Amino acid sequence: MLEPTPEQRPPDAPLLGEGPPSIEDRRWRPRILPVERVAAAFEVILCSGFPTQFIIVSVLTTFGMRVRLANGSLSPHFVFALTLIDTLLLVGFVCFFLRAHRESIRGTLFGWRPAREVVVGLLLIPASFVVVLVVLLIVQIVAPSLHNVPHNPLQDLADTRLDAILLAFTVMIAGGIREEIQRGFVLRRFEQYLGGGTGGIIVFSVLFGLGHIEQGYDVSVATAVLGAFWGIIYLRRRSVIGPMIGHAGFNLAQVLKLIAVGA
C-alpha cells in the first residue's frame, strides 16, 4: 500500500507499517507514477548487494587485502571483512529508504509478534534442510550433470579453528541478517511499485541462487528454491525474524558439518 503525500495524508493517520491497515488507510491509494517505479527500482538495485560489494571489494583490494590466498582458495579474513561491511551498508540503506518513505522499520521488517516468530524460525531450520534435500534429490535424478563442483569451496574457509569461527560468524551475518533484510525490503518494494510480491520472489530467488553458483549448479538451484521458500514465509507472516533464524541456523549447521565431516 502506498503512503499518500503529506498534503493528502490525514494528520492522524499512522505511519505505513504501524500495525494493521485501517479502513481509512485503504482509502488512500494514489496512482503510482513512473518516477516512483524508477526510484523503487534504484533502491532495489542498490540494496541487491552487487553495487555495494563491488565498491567494497575495490576498496579492500586497494588497501592491500587479497581476495585469495597463495594456494588459490578464498581468504577467510577478506570474506569476513566484505560480509561485515556489506551488511552494515545494506542495513543502513534499507533503514534510510524505509524512513524516507515514512514506513515503520519494525512494522515492515520485523512485525508485531517477535516471540511467536522466534518459534517459527526454530521450526524453519529443519524445514530448510528438508527443502534442500528434496530439491537436490530431484536434481540428482533429473539432471545429475548439474553437480559440477565436487569440492565445496566453503571447506577451504574452515581450515583452522580461527577460520572456522570466522566462517560461522560470516554465514550467520550474511544469511541471518543481511540477506533476509534484503529479501524483506526487496519484496516490499516489488509489492508496492514493481509488479507484486510474486515477481519479487522470482527475481530475488534467481539472484540468490546465482550468488551461490560457485558451489555448483545443483547447489545454486537448491539455494534459489530455498530463497523462494523463505520469501514466501516473509510475505505470509510479514516478519523477517523467522527466516532470519531459519537461515542463520541452516548456514551454521552447514559450517558445523564441514568442520565435522568435510565437504
C-alpha positions in Angstrom: 0.0 0.0 0.0 1.3 3.4 -1.0 1.8 6.2 1.5 0.0 9.4 0.5 1.8 12.7 0.2 1.8 15.0 3.3 -0.9 17.1 1.6 -3.1 14.1 1.0 -2.5 12.2 4.2 -4.8 12.9 7.2 -2.9 14.3 10.1 -3.8 11.5 12.5 -3.1 8.6 10.1 -0.4 6.2 11.3 2.9 5.6 9.5 2.8 2.9 6.9 3.6 -0.4 8.6 2.4 0.8 12.1 0.0 -2.1 12.8 -2.7 -3.5 10.5 -4.1 -1.1 7.9 -7.3 0.6 8.8 -10.3 1.4 6.6 -9.0 5.0 6.4 -5.6 3.8 5.3 -7.1 1.7 2.5 -8.8 4.7 1.0 -5.5 6.3 0.1 -4.2 4.6 -3.0 -2.8 7.3 -5.3 -1.8 6.3 -8.7 1.8 5.0 -9.0 3.9 7.4 -11.0 6.7 6.3 -13.4 9.2 8.2 -11.3 8.2 6.2 -8.2 8.8 2.9 -10.1 12.2 4.1 -11.2 13.1 5.2 -7.7 11.9 1.8 -6.3 14.0 0.0 -8.9 17.0 2.1 -8.0 16.5 1.2 -4.3 16.2 -2.5 -5.1 19.3 -2.5 -7.3 21.3 -0.6 -4.7 20.2 -3.0 -1.9 20.7 -6.1 -4.1 24.3 -6.3 -2.8 26.0 -6.2 -6.2 26.9 -2.4 -6.2 27.9 -2.3 -2.6 30.1 -5.5 -2.8 31.8 -4.2 -6.0 32.7 -1.0 -4.2 33.8 -2.8 -1.0 36.0 -5.3 -2.9 37.6 -2.4 -4.8 38.4 -0.5 -1.6 39.7 -3.6 0.3 42.0 -4.6 -2.5 43.2 -1.0 -2.9 44.3 -1.1 0.8 46.2 -4.4 0.2 43.8 -7.1 1.2 43.8 -10.1 -1.1 40.7 -11.9 -2.3 42.6 -15.3 -2.5 45.4 -16.9 -0.6 48.6 -18.2 -2.3 47.0 -21.6 -2.8 44.1 -20.1 -4.8 41.4 -20.5 -2.1 39.3 -17.6 -0.8 40.8 -15.6 2.1 38.6 -16.1 5.2 39.6 -12.7 6.5 38.7 -11.0 3.2 35.3 -12.7 3.1 34.6 -11.8 6.7 35.5 -8.2 6.2 33.5 -8.0 3.0 30.4 -9.5 4.6 30.5 -7.4 7.7 31.0 -4.1 5.9 28.4 -5.0 3.3 25.9 -5.9 6.0 26.4 -2.6 7.7 25.9 -0.7 4.4 22.9 -2.6 3.3 21.1 -2.4 6.6 21.8 1.3 6.7 20.4 1.8 3.2 17.3 -0.2 3.9 16.6 1.7 7.1 17.2 5.0 5.3 14.9 4.2 2.4 12.1 3.0 4.7 12.3 6.1 6.9 12.4 8.3 3.7 9.1 6.8 2.7 7.7 7.2 6.2 7.5 3.4 6.7 7.9 1.8 10.0 11.1 -0.3 10.2 9.7 -2.6 12.8 6.3 -2.9 11.1 7.8 -3.5 7.7 10.6 -5.9 8.6 10.0 -7.5 12.0 6.3 -7.5 12.6 4.5 -7.2 15.9 4.7 -10.7 17.3 8.5 -11.3 17.8 8.2 -14.1 20.3 6.0 -16.1 18.0 8.3 -15.5 15.1 11.2 -16.9 17.0 9.4 -20.2 17.4 8.6 -20.1 13.7 12.3 -19.5 13.0 13.4 -22.5 15.0 11.0 -24.7 13.1 12.3 -23.3 9.8 15.8 -24.7 10.5 14.8 -28.4 9.9 12.2 -27.4 7.3 15.0 -25.7 5.3 17.1 -28.9 5.3 14.1 -30.8 4.0 13.6 -28.3 1.2 17.2 -28.5 0.2 17.4 -32.3 0.4 14.3 -32.8 -1.7 15.5 -30.3 -4.4 19.0 -31.9 -4.5 17.4 -35.4 -4.8 15.2 -34.3 -7.7 18.1 -32.6 -9.4 20.3 -35.7 -9.0 17.6 -37.8 -10.6 16.5 -35.4 -13.4 19.8 -33.6 -14.2 22.8 -35.2 -12.4 25.2 -33.2 -14.7 24.3 -30.1 -12.6 26.5 -31.5 -9.9 29.6 -29.9 -11.4 31.6 -28.9 -8.3 32.9 -32.0 -6.4 34.8 -29.9 -3.8 32.9 -27.4 -1.8 34.9 -24.1 -1.8 33.5 -23.2 1.6 35.6 -26.0 3.0 38.7 -24.0 2.2 37.4 -21.3 4.5 37.4 -23.5 7.6 41.0 -25.0 7.5 41.9 -23.7 11.0 39.8 -23.2 14.2 40.0 -19.4 13.9 39.0 -19.6 10.2 36.1 -21.9 11.1 34.9 -19.4 13.8 35.1 -16.6 11.3 33.2 -18.6 8.7 30.5 -19.4 11.3 30.0 -15.7 12.1 30.2 -14.8 8.4 27.4 -17.2 7.2 25.2 -16.1 10.1 25.7 -12.4 9.4 25.4 -12.8 5.7 22.4 -15.2 5.8 20.6 -14.4 9.1 20.9 -10.6 8.9 21.9 -9.2 5.5 20.1 -11.5 3.1 16.8 -11.7 5.0 16.6 -7.9 5.5 17.5 -7.6 1.8 14.8 -10.1 0.9 12.1 -8.4 3.0 12.9 -4.9 1.7 13.0 -6.1 -2.0 9.7 -8.0 -1.7 8.2 -4.9 -0.1 9.2 -2.7 -2.9 8.0 -5.2 -5.5 4.6 -5.3 -3.8 4.4 -1.5 -3.7 5.8 -0.4 -7.1 7.2 -3.2 -9.2 4.5 -5.7 -10.1 3.8 -7.6 -6.9 5.4 -9.9 -4.3 5.4 -13.0 -6.6 7.6 -11.2 -9.1 9.9 -10.1 -6.3 10.2 -13.7 -5.1 11.1 -14.9 -8.6 13.7 -12.1 -9.2 15.4 -12.2 -5.9 15.4 -16.0 -5.7 17.2 -16.2 -9.1 19.8 -13.7 -7.9 20.1 -15.5 -4.6 20.8 -18.8 -6.5 23.3 -17.2 -8.8 25.2 -15.8 -5.8 25.9 -19.4 -4.8 26.9 -20.7 -8.2 30.5 -21.2 -7.1 29.3 -24.1 -5.1 27.8 -25.8 -8.1 24.8 -25.6 -10.4 22.8 -28.0 -8.3 23.5 -26.0 -5.1 22.5 -22.9 -7.0 19.2 -24.4 -7.9 18.6 -25.6 -4.4 19.5 -22.2 -2.9 17.2 -20.4 -5.3 14.3 -22.7 -4.2 15.2 -22.2 -0.6 15.3 -18.4 -1.0 11.8 -18.6 -2.5 10.7 -20.6 0.5 12.0 -18.0 2.9 10.5 -15.2 0.8 7.0 -16.9 0.9 7.3 -17.1 4.7 8.1 -13.4 4.9 5.1 -12.5 2.7 2.8 -14.7 4.7 3.9 -13.6 8.2 5.2 -10.1 7.4 8.3 -10.6 9.6 11.9 -11.4 8.7 12.6 -12.8 12.2 11.6 -16.4 11.3 13.5 -16.5 8.0 16.5 -14.9 9.8 16.7 -17.6 12.4 16.0 -20.3 9.9 18.6 -19.0 7.5 21.3 -18.5 10.2 20.6 -21.8 11.8 20.8 -23.6 8.4 24.0 -21.9 7.5 25.6 -22.6 10.9 24.7 -26.3 10.7 26.3 -26.4 7.2 29.6 -25.0 8.7 29.5 -27.4 11.6 29.0 -30.2 9.1 32.0 -29.0 7.1 34.2 -29.0 10.2 33.0 -32.4 11.4 32.9 -34.5 8.2 34.3 -32.4 5.4 32.6 -31.2 2.2 
